[in-house]
């Protein structure tokens, strides 16, 4: 029983154990099933992830392989680990050639320091963005790149290398450089244009252009040449400062000429820019000349204004192909600006010249008006002056001719008076005509300068001796006269007046005393030479030891109304001297310095044989046969002196004080049968002037000679205003010889000379 019971218990325990075991197995089986499911699910997910990763890797490889940018990876020691096709195209190395090689195979020697710096930044976790540098291709050619370099990390986040993306920027950099060069050229052009726009002379403009090209363009040789149609050459006008040193080596110094024909310049002269990239290959002489100086490339650009070439710009460099198309275009634009600036300078110069001409014209007009006023004033008093000195002239002539018992001293005094009064008359005549251009009227005669100098010393003695002594100054005046001096052709009174003015000016320059020398000498003859044929002029000099003139005074002293004497000077003395010199074909020279005295020199030309032949001889007129003469004038003193002079000649004279009185006297004499052989009448008289007197007498007696006596004789002749009824015109003051000659011609030798006798 017990055994059964034990059996039953064992059976129950066994059953219980089997149940527990079955339960445990079932639970374990369930766990295993779940674990298998989880493993299968995990395997499936891993497979899916690997497939996704493989697809991503393939996509990445496709992107890297198809990228236009070079994508390269490298370790931290710089060894290349990956190399895409774009890297092969960019650098010329295949992947097999590049992978495993250091990155230094791409870096030029002068940039090897860049790689350690980049690796250091990558190792610190920094990126390098858009780093522009230069690398070397497999064929040695250099390429400009822009690189972005980033760190590469492993699964644990550790930096194990670098990824580099490189892009070829050679073309962009080239364009940037071209753009920069173009901007620099435009800036240079602007600066040159501004600089030359501020200059007004051609040479300064050219020098600025060439200097700027040498310094900043730059060129090795440059010059500007001018051209003038229809010349067949150009002339070097301006060289650059550096080009000047080597200009002689190529034969292009300033003012040298270069022929156009056969020199390849004809195309440039026709208006086209000429570029020779290698002058050694050119066939023309001009490029070959530059090649001989070591230059290889050449640009010749025309300077054009309104379609006409007036010059060329020459620019050369020492290496062949030295000028790009952009530089050639810049030179062409520069020559256009230069040509415009040159035209502006020329216009400015013309404007300045026109302005100066206008200014001088205005001054001349003002001076002319002042001279006109002076002439009108002189004309107003000329009649009175001439009337006043006419008796002196006539009585002096009578005394010198009719009084043989005069002492030598008295005769000398009278001759001096005669010359002085003659000069006064000539001065009044010139003052009347001073405001108009003077025409040569008085005949040229032989003038002895030595005698003239002695006369002027005598005439001016009162001024340089008596008046000077009165003020405490001692002035020594002497003559240094050449013995063999020839005569010159001229108007004696004018030369005497010029010399007198010079002496008086010299006296004014000696307020405290000094010396004055009147010197005559040959000119243009070799020193110590006795050959007179080598001389062409005769010098008349007035030398003083006075205060002298500064340069400004010396330049302007011959201008009318210019004076340094203040209110005491008229400014007409030296202007008259200059005018007299011009009328005689003489040169006037002035040597002076402040404190060194002054030499005034008149250089008269020697008369030629032809000129001497044209001078009419001064015909000698003897006293005419006694005549019955009517004289008409409203000035009683002149009337008396004229009557006395004619009566001393043996003539019968009837004097009429006024025009109407003269006509009445002629009519009354004609009615009595007492005709006059000649009538002498003044021009300017009140109510009935000389014209009316002549007309009335000619109506009554057409054959009676009429002599018109006036201070305007020269002007009447010049203006063609000689009254038709007048047979002869005499200028006041009348001289006895002139009266004698006029009466002889009209009564004994009709037609011997013309209607005017000055």
Helices and strands as residue ranges (DSSP letters): H 2-66, E 70-75, E 80-83, H 85-91, H 95-98, G 103-106, G 109-111, H 113-123, E 128-136, E 142-153, E 159-168, H 170-197, H 202-212, I 213-217, E 221-227, E 233-239, H 241-246, G 247-250, E 257-259, H 266-269, E 274-276, G 279-281, H 285-292, E 297-305, E 308-317, H 325-402, H 408-433, E 445-447, H 449-459, H 461-461, I 462-467, H 468-470, E 475-480, E 488-490, H 492-508, E 514-523, G 532-534, E 537-544, H 551-556, G 566-568, H 573-583, E 587-592, E 598-605, H 609-614, E 628-632, H 636-648, E 652-656, H 659-671, E 678-682, H 690-700, E 705-710, H 713-718, E 728-731, H 736-747, E 756-757
